Amino acid sequence: MSVEPVRAGSSDTILVCIRGNSGSGKSSIARELRHRHGRGCALVERDYLRRILLRERDKPGARHPP
């Protein structure tokens, strides 16, 4: 299945948030969605948001997305 690229922020863009307990298959589902939709589908993991975008390191009491 292939999806035509859509400009980010248009009414045709979709944000999918996957949540769940450790080991429940979130990453596997996200990778499969990325594989099926290919280019134009971004996979942004929480650790990437925290470590790169928020410039936080793993330390006790550090900020993290809610």
C-alpha positions in Angstrom: 0.0 0.0 0.0 1.4 3.4 -1.0 0.2 6.8 0.1 0.7 10.0 -1.9 2.9 12.5 -0.1 0.9 15.3 1.6 2.2 18.6 2.9 2.6 18.7 6.7 0.0 20.9 8.3 -2.6 20.4 5.5 -6.0 19.0 6.3 -4.9 15.6 4.8 -2.1 15.1 7.4 -2.6 12.6 10.2 -0.9 12.3 13.5 -0.9 8.8 15.1 0.2 8.5 18.7 0.9 5.0 20.0 1.0 4.5 23.7 1.2 1.4 25.9 3.2 -0.5 28.5 6.8 -1.6 27.9 7.0 -4.6 25.7 3.4 -4.2 24.3 4.5 -3.9 20.7 4.4 -0.1 20.2 7.7 0.0 18.3 6.7 -3.0 16.1 3.4 -1.3 15.2 5.1 2.0 14.4 7.8 0.3 12.3 5.1 -1.6 10.3 3.1 1.6 9.7 6.3 3.3 8.5 7.1 0.3 6.2 3.6 0.2 4.7 3.4 4.0 4.1 7.0 4.5 3.2 8.3 7.9 2.3 6.1 10.7 3.8 5.5 8.8 7.0 7.7 10.0 9.9 8.5 7.9 12.9 9.4 10.1 15.9 10.1 8.3 19.1 9.7 9.8 22.5 13.4 9.3 23.3 14.3 11.4 20.2 11.9 14.2 21.3 13.4 14.2 24.8 17.1 13.8 24.0 17.4 15.7 20.7 14.6 18.3 20.6 14.4 19.0 24.3 18.2 18.5 24.8 17.6 16.5 27.9 19.9 13.7 29.1 19.0 10.6 31.1 19.3 11.8 34.7 17.2 11.7 37.8 14.5 14.4 37.9 15.0 15.4 34.3 12.1 16.9 32.3 10.2 14.7 29.9 7.1 15.0 27.8 4.0 14.2 29.8 
